[in-house]
Amino acid sequence: MAQLHDVRRTLGPAPARLVWAGDDAAAAGARGALLFGHGFRVGIDIQTPELHAIARAGYLAVGLDAVGH
């Protein structure tokens, strides 16, 4: 199984997590990207299992947090 990468960045002012498997995030994104937003009163870490599952399936998983989180 390819190595899973889980990195934190900002997209504009919003905190984000980018998760992909393998060496190349761009290649995962070219296959498709899924954008996740979380519900009220939680953070993006609540969706770690979903982000990792999507990345293991070969896609780029992007989780966004609300600005100011």
Steps between C-alpha positions, in 0.01 A plus 500: 500500500625849415604734778222729621579873523291722726616863500355819641497814288292810456287557192455874497410579861352154571692227684504181294622140496620343177517121501629273221669164454823455304770745411307753294212715624450643150448152354242422769327831427497424127300182576256711699474701818235492768437803717377445855348755735405416855188573699439760766702487825762249377829521310628330188679237709162336556516387136845338512365149422314627192795707376734202532257259330457732200878544472558123514250466213737712287350847526607827658292564813476861613348585836421864577457659838314822561708817496602584856488142628 
